[in-house]
Amino acid sequence: MRLDINLATRPYEDSRQFWTRWGTGVALLGLFTLLLIYGVVFGMLSARKDRVLIREREQQIAERDQQRVKAEATLNLPANRSTRDRSQFLNDLFQRKAFSWTRVFEDMEQVMPARLHLVSIQPTMAVGHQLELKLVVAGDTREHAQELVRRMEGSQHFQSTQIEVENNQAGTAGDPVRFEIVATYVPETDTAPRKGGM
């Protein structure tokens, strides 16, 4: 018996090689899909834990706010006003005593440009218990004061720096230009105390 096989119309196929290649690809794709599903499930469980933790923290914050409101209401009673006023006075006094002249002058020395000098400095307690410095500086040009403001804003110890008053006394001896500058002072928060107090 004779069989005629036309190889041109029915080419030889190696099915083992085909299934090996595609089977490996499908297996890798399935493994990658399983890893993605695991990542999504793990992320959802983590997000659920985070939401529970956020709700707990928000509840704690609300409880603290209620306690603060009750404490303020108690302090605002006529019988407790003297205690409240004394407490505020002592807190302000402690903050003033914590003020370090040495540290302020060291920080000012870092930002003070040449041909500009400090005439006076006055610390005051602003709203929100922030320490505000009122500086009077003198120099020969306005550009030096503007450079001081830029340097103070670039420093981590001074915020909201601005020139409030400028006095120009042309033709006078010494420094013809004088500026009043206001800035919020942020001292270092390290625990190493330095000498100096207000």
C-alpha positions in Angstrom: 0.0 0.0 0.0 1.3 3.4 -1.0 0.7 6.7 0.8 1.3 10.0 -0.9 1.9 12.8 1.6 2.2 16.3 0.3 4.4 18.2 2.8 3.6 21.5 1.2 -0.1 21.4 2.3 0.4 19.5 5.6 3.7 20.6 7.1 5.2 18.8 10.0 4.3 20.3 13.4 6.2 19.7 16.7 3.3 19.9 19.1 5.5 19.2 22.1 7.6 22.4 21.5 4.4 24.4 20.9 2.8 23.3 24.2 6.1 23.7 26.1 6.5 27.4 25.0 2.9 28.4 25.4 2.3 26.4 28.5 5.3 28.1 30.2 4.0 31.5 29.2 0.5 30.7 30.4 1.9 29.4 33.7 4.0 32.5 34.2 1.0 34.7 33.4 -1.2 32.8 35.9 1.5 33.2 38.6 1.8 36.9 37.9 -2.1 37.2 38.1 -2.0 35.4 41.4 0.6 37.8 42.7 -1.5 40.7 41.6 -4.6 39.3 43.3 -2.6 38.8 46.5 -1.3 42.3 46.3 -4.8 43.7 45.9 -6.3 41.6 48.7 -3.3 42.6 51.0 -3.8 46.2 50.1 -7.5 46.1 50.8 -6.9 44.5 54.2 -4.2 47.1 55.1 -6.5 49.9 54.0 -9.3 48.5 56.2 -6.9 48.4 59.2 -5.8 52.0 58.3 -9.4 53.2 58.2 -10.1 51.6 61.6 -7.0 53.3 63.0 -8.0 56.6 61.5 -11.5 56.3 63.0 -10.0 55.5 66.4 -7.7 58.6 66.2 -10.5 60.8 65.1 -12.6 59.6 68.0 -9.7 60.3 70.4 -9.3 63.8 68.9 -13.0 64.4 69.3 -12.8 63.2 73.0 -9.8 65.5 73.6 -11.6 68.4 72.0 -14.7 67.8 74.3 -12.4 67.6 77.3 -10.7 70.9 76.3 -14.0 72.6 75.8 -15.2 71.4 79.3 -11.9 72.5 80.9 -12.1 75.9 79.2 -15.7 76.3 80.4 -14.7 75.3 83.9 -11.8 77.8 83.8 -14.2 80.6 82.5 -16.4 80.3 85.6 -16.3 83.4 87.8 -14.9 81.4 90.7 -12.0 80.1 88.6 -11.0 83.2 86.6 -8.2 84.1 89.0 -6.7 80.7 88.6 -7.0 80.9 84.8 -5.4 84.3 84.8 -2.5 83.2 87.1 -2.0 80.1 84.9 -1.8 82.2 81.7 0.6 84.7 83.4 2.9 81.8 84.6 2.9 80.2 81.2 3.8 83.5 79.5 6.5 84.0 82.2 8.0 80.5 81.5 8.1 81.1 77.8 9.8 84.5 78.3 12.4 82.9 80.6 13.1 80.2 78.0 14.0 83.0 75.5 17.8 83.0 74.9 19.4 86.3 73.9 22.6 84.4 73.1 20.9 82.1 70.7 19.0 85.0 69.0 22.2 86.9 68.5 24.0 83.8 67.1 21.1 83.3 64.7 21.1 86.9 63.6 24.9 86.8 63.1 24.3 84.0 60.5 21.9 86.0 58.4 23.2 89.6 58.8 24.8 90.9 55.6 27.8 93.2 55.5 27.4 96.9 55.9 24.2 96.5 57.9 24.1 96.4 61.7 21.5 95.8 64.4 20.5 98.9 66.3 17.9 97.3 68.7 15.8 94.1 69.1 12.6 93.7 71.0 11.0 90.3 71.6 7.2 90.2 72.2 4.7 87.4 72.6 2.3 87.3 69.7 -1.0 85.6 69.2 -0.8 81.8 69.6 2.2 82.1 71.9 4.6 82.8 69.0 7.7 84.8 69.7 7.9 87.9 67.5 11.0 90.0 67.1 11.0 93.7 66.3 14.3 94.6 64.9 15.8 98.0 64.0 18.7 97.8 61.6 20.7 100.5 59.9 22.8 100.6 56.8 23.8 102.6 53.8 21.3 101.2 51.2 17.9 99.6 51.0 19.2 96.6 49.2 21.1 95.4 52.3 17.8 95.4 54.3 16.1 93.5 51.5 19.0 91.0 51.5 18.6 90.6 55.3 14.9 89.8 54.8 15.7 87.3 52.1 18.3 85.6 54.3 15.9 85.5 57.3 13.2 83.9 55.2 15.7 81.3 54.0 16.7 80.6 57.6 14.9 78.0 59.7 14.7 80.3 62.7 12.8 83.2 61.2 9.4 83.3 59.5 7.0 85.9 58.1 9.8 88.5 57.9 8.9 91.9 56.5 10.0 95.5 56.5 7.5 97.6 58.4 9.1 101.1 58.5 11.9 102.6 56.4 13.5 105.9 57.4 15.8 107.5 54.8 17.9 110.4 56.2 20.1 111.3 53.2 23.0 113.5 53.9 23.4 112.5 57.6 26.6 111.1 59.0 26.7 107.4 59.8 24.0 105.1 58.4 21.5 107.1 56.2 18.9 104.4 56.1 17.1 102.8 59.0 14.6 99.9 58.9 12.1 98.4 61.3 11.7 94.6 60.6 9.3 92.2 62.2 9.8 88.5 62.1 8.5 85.4 64.0 11.3 83.7 65.8 11.5 79.9 65.9 14.2 78.7 68.3 15.9 75.4 68.1 14.1 72.6 69.9 17.2 70.7 71.1 17.6 70.0 74.8 21.0 71.5 75.2 20.4 74.7 77.2 22.4 77.8 76.5 23.0 80.8 78.8 20.8 83.8 78.4 17.3 84.8 79.4 14.9 87.7 79.0 
